[in-house]
Amino acid sequence: MGSEREDACEIEAHDAESAAQEWAEEEDCNSAEYSIVSGREEPTVCVAEGDGPEQQFIVRGESVPYYYATAILAGEPS
């Protein structure tokens, strides 16, 4: 991750905030450390549309647990 405009990557998003969120999700997934979603890091992300002015965002995440239940039919092993 760089800090200069030349370090930028292109992200397709509806707006600047969505682009910052998408970057954070990709960064966490690609690093496999999940330091943003775990709260260990809250990086500042600069977003610019084309050659326009930069907007800065602090990105954070949260881990959301998902639980699943599947019915066991009579006679099936559990």
C-alpha positions as CSV (number, residue, x, y, z in Angstrom):
1,M,0.0,0.0,0.0
2,G,1.5,3.3,-1.0
3,S,0.7,6.9,-0.1
4,E,1.2,8.6,-3.5
5,R,-1.2,9.1,-6.3
6,E,1.1,6.9,-8.4
7,D,0.5,4.1,-6.0
8,A,-3.2,4.1,-6.7
9,C,-5.3,1.3,-8.0
10,E,-8.6,1.5,-9.9
11,I,-11.7,0.3,-8.1
12,E,-15.1,0.3,-9.7
13,A,-17.7,1.7,-7.3
14,H,-20.8,4.0,-7.2
15,D,-19.0,6.7,-5.2
16,A,-15.9,7.5,-3.3
17,E,-17.1,6.1,0.0
18,S,-18.0,2.8,-1.6
19,A,-14.6,2.7,-3.3
20,A,-12.8,3.1,0.1
21,Q,-15.0,0.3,1.5
22,E,-14.2,-2.0,-1.4
23,W,-10.5,-1.3,-1.1
24,A,-10.6,-2.2,2.6
25,E,-12.4,-5.5,1.9
26,E,-9.9,-6.4,-0.9
27,E,-6.9,-5.3,1.2
28,D,-8.0,-7.4,4.2
29,C,-8.8,-10.5,2.1
30,N,-5.6,-10.3,0.1
31,S,-3.4,-9.9,3.2
32,A,-5.1,-12.8,4.9
33,E,-4.4,-11.1,8.2
34,Y,-7.8,-9.3,8.4
35,S,-6.2,-6.5,10.4
36,I,-8.9,-4.0,9.4
37,V,-11.9,-6.1,10.3
38,S,-10.2,-7.2,13.5
39,G,-9.7,-3.6,14.6
40,R,-5.9,-3.8,14.7
41,E,-5.7,-1.1,11.9
42,E,-7.8,1.8,10.8
43,P,-6.0,3.0,7.7
44,T,-6.7,6.3,6.0
45,V,-7.6,5.8,2.3
46,C,-7.4,8.6,-0.3
47,V,-9.9,8.3,-3.1
48,A,-10.0,10.4,-6.3
49,E,-12.3,10.1,-9.2
50,G,-10.1,10.4,-12.3
51,D,-7.9,13.5,-12.0
52,G,-10.3,15.1,-9.4
53,P,-9.5,16.1,-5.9
54,E,-8.8,13.5,-3.2
55,Q,-11.2,12.6,-0.5
56,Q,-9.8,10.9,2.6
57,F,-11.6,8.1,4.5
58,I,-10.8,6.2,7.6
59,V,-11.8,2.6,7.0
60,R,-13.0,0.2,9.7
61,G,-14.6,-3.1,9.7
62,E,-16.4,-5.5,12.0
63,S,-16.6,-9.3,12.0
64,V,-20.2,-10.6,11.8
65,P,-20.8,-14.1,12.9
66,Y,-23.1,-16.3,10.8
67,Y,-24.8,-19.4,12.2
68,Y,-26.6,-22.0,10.1
69,A,-29.1,-24.7,11.1
70,T,-30.0,-27.7,9.0
71,A,-32.8,-30.1,9.8
72,I,-31.8,-33.7,10.3
73,L,-34.3,-36.1,8.9
74,A,-35.3,-39.2,10.8
75,G,-32.9,-42.0,10.1
76,E,-30.1,-39.8,8.8
77,P,-26.7,-39.7,10.6
78,S,-26.0,-36.5,12.5
